[in-house]
Amino acid sequence: MRTLDYIAPESAADAIALLAEHGESARPLAGGTDLIVDLKHSPGNIHILVDVSGLEEFRGIEETDEGLRIGSMATYAEIMENPICLEKTPEVVAASHTVGAVQTRNLGTIGGNLVTCVPSADSAPALMVLDAEVTVAGTNGNRRMPIEEFFVGPRKTILQPHELLVDIWIPKKNLGKPSSFYKFGLRKGQALALVNVAAALELKSGKIVEPRIALGAVAPTPIRILKAETFLSGKKPTKKNIQEAARIAVTESKPIDDFRASASYRCQLIQTLTQRVLTRSLEIATAS
Ligand SMILES: Cc1cc2nc3c(=O)[nH]c(=O)nc-3n(C[C@H](O)[C@H](O)[C@H](O)COP(=O)(O)OP(=O)(O)OC[C@H]3O[C@@H](n4cnc5c(N)ncnc54)[C@H](O)[C@@H]3O)c2cc1C
């Protein structure tokens, strides 16, 4: 039977030092909903769990002059109940509601979701359409980057073994931006997304401004559909333009065939769901 050492460091600096010392044989532990499952299938090279879930630097959700800061250790349950998130980032709340079941949402963290970096990670599209940035800390200090740059490939981020995801920042100008999230799974609960999608946009003088579209489970990482965003920018919010943006989203995606669904079925979902989130975002923009 495998034995694991468990260490609960008192600060982010201590956690980074431990990870730097032990390299590939140590792993940060947050809620454990991905890591504990993964450990059962890992080759046995992991011997130390560094529990970062209680670290003050990684906790909390607060609004500052810069925008909204969500600590990487915020659980889905915390996000779903947070008054600022409920008011200003409702699609991040909506995405949180779709994750697993109550137990998963009580333990699982938004940071753990981004670091696991599966293509279907539900929090990713909702954060990407708000131009979220992430802060990473390591032995060389902190660095901040757009969330898209954090994802490298399936289950692969830019993090080095000694690095930790500290927090997620949503710029002030995007708080309350009209937006929408939709996840399609084979069941209502406890299902990974066949496709998940988020959109955000503004309406100015009857034209679409700063449109954003992000999709999950349709490519090796969650992706922004930049060509569709460029197409929609400055256009009138007509049904035809929305349909064309969704068509571009299909051509920009590379969904796989697997036991959950065929690629062609996923393409139909991309078309339908992209239209749906764009239409919903327009409704919100029109009403506000
Ligand atoms: C039953 C079940 C249902 C699920 N349903 C969904 C679903 O519907 N949608 C979905 O997207 N996901 C789902 N998941 C996956 C999982 O719950 C989420 O990805 C969750 O957010 C992971 O967070 P965690 O805190 O549990 O991370 P952990 O399991 O603790 O960690 C995950 C990985 O991230 C690393 N890590 C964690 N925090 C940090 C940090 N701050 N810095 C650096 N590395 C870090 C860990 O070392 C590990 O490699 C499900 C999981 C289960 C078990």
The ligand as a MOL file (V3000), in Angstrom:
LIG
                    3D

  0  0  0     0  0            999 V3000
M  V30 BEGIN CTAB
M  V30 COUNTS 53 58 0 0 0
M  V30 BEGIN ATOM
M  V30 1 C -17.6860 13.3540 -8.6040 0
M  V30 2 C -16.9610 14.4630 -9.3010 0
M  V30 3 C -17.6670 15.2830 -10.1630 0
M  V30 4 C -17.0000 16.3250 -10.8290 0
M  V30 5 N -17.7190 17.1240 -11.6870 0
M  V30 6 C -17.0970 18.1260 -12.3400 0
M  V30 7 C -17.8440 18.9600 -13.2310 0
M  V30 8 O -19.0480 18.8230 -13.4280 0
M  V30 9 N -17.1600 19.9590 -13.8670 0
M  V30 10 C -15.8190 20.1810 -13.6770 0
M  V30 11 O -15.2600 21.0940 -14.2900 0
M  V30 12 N -15.0930 19.3940 -12.8210 0
M  V30 13 C -15.6870 18.3840 -12.1610 0
M  V30 14 N -14.9820 17.5850 -11.3020 0
M  V30 15 C -13.5380 17.8260 -11.1290 0
M  V30 16 C -13.1470 18.6110 -9.8550 0
M  V30 17 O -14.1370 18.5650 -8.8790 0
M  V30 18 C -12.8200 20.0750 -10.1560 0
M  V30 19 O -11.8460 20.1600 -11.1710 0
M  V30 20 C -12.3340 20.7980 -8.8950 0
M  V30 21 O -12.5230 22.1650 -9.0870 0
M  V30 22 C -10.8950 20.5230 -8.5200 0
M  V30 23 O -10.5690 21.3340 -7.3850 0
M  V30 24 P -9.9220 20.7250 -6.0650 0
M  V30 25 O -9.8430 21.8420 -5.0910 0
M  V30 26 O -10.6440 19.5100 -5.6190 0
M  V30 27 O -8.4790 20.3620 -6.6230 0
M  V30 28 P -7.4830 19.1990 -6.1500 0
M  V30 29 O -8.0400 17.8740 -6.5130 0
M  V30 30 O -7.0170 19.3810 -4.7580 0
M  V30 31 O -6.2580 19.5570 -7.1240 0
M  V30 32 C -6.3560 19.3980 -8.5200 0
M  V30 33 C -4.9700 19.5940 -9.1560 0
M  V30 34 O -4.5770 20.9400 -9.0430 0
M  V30 35 C -3.4000 21.0650 -8.2620 0
M  V30 36 N -3.6360 22.2730 -7.4850 0
M  V30 37 C -4.7330 22.5590 -6.7440 0
M  V30 38 N -4.6810 23.8140 -6.2920 0
M  V30 39 C -3.5300 24.3530 -6.7650 0
M  V30 40 C -2.9190 25.6520 -6.6630 0
M  V30 41 N -3.4830 26.6460 -6.0000 0
M  V30 42 N -1.7440 25.8470 -7.2910 0
M  V30 43 C -1.1490 24.8360 -7.9810 0
M  V30 44 N -1.6750 23.6030 -8.1180 0
M  V30 45 C -2.8550 23.3740 -7.5180 0
M  V30 46 C -3.2690 19.7750 -7.4870 0
M  V30 47 O -1.9120 19.4390 -7.2220 0
M  V30 48 C -3.8780 18.7920 -8.4790 0
M  V30 49 O -2.9280 18.4410 -9.4740 0
M  V30 50 C -15.6140 16.5250 -10.6230 0
M  V30 51 C -14.9170 15.7000 -9.7340 0
M  V30 52 C -15.5740 14.6780 -9.0810 0
M  V30 53 C -14.8040 13.8220 -8.1330 0
M  V30 END ATOM
M  V30 BEGIN BOND
M  V30 1 1 1 2
M  V30 2 1 2 3
M  V30 3 2 2 52
M  V30 4 2 3 4
M  V30 5 1 4 5
M  V30 6 1 4 50
M  V30 7 2 5 6
M  V30 8 1 6 7
M  V30 9 1 6 13
M  V30 10 2 7 8
M  V30 11 1 7 9
M  V30 12 1 9 10
M  V30 13 2 10 11
M  V30 14 1 10 12
M  V30 15 2 12 13
M  V30 16 1 13 14
M  V30 17 1 14 15
M  V30 18 1 14 50
M  V30 19 1 15 16
M  V30 20 1 16 17
M  V30 21 1 16 18
M  V30 22 1 18 19
M  V30 23 1 18 20
M  V30 24 1 20 21
M  V30 25 1 20 22
M  V30 26 1 22 23
M  V30 27 1 23 24
M  V30 28 2 24 25
M  V30 29 1 24 26
M  V30 30 1 24 27
M  V30 31 1 27 28
M  V30 32 2 28 29
M  V30 33 1 28 30
M  V30 34 1 28 31
M  V30 35 1 31 32
M  V30 36 1 32 33
M  V30 37 1 33 34
M  V30 38 1 33 48
M  V30 39 1 34 35
M  V30 40 1 35 36
M  V30 41 1 35 46
M  V30 42 1 36 37
M  V30 43 1 36 45
M  V30 44 2 37 38
M  V30 45 1 38 39
M  V30 46 1 39 40
M  V30 47 2 39 45
M  V30 48 1 40 41
M  V30 49 2 40 42
M  V30 50 1 42 43
M  V30 51 2 43 44
M  V30 52 1 44 45
M  V30 53 1 46 47
M  V30 54 1 46 48
M  V30 55 1 48 49
M  V30 56 2 50 51
M  V30 57 1 51 52
M  V30 58 1 52 53
M  V30 END BOND
M  V30 END CTAB
M  END
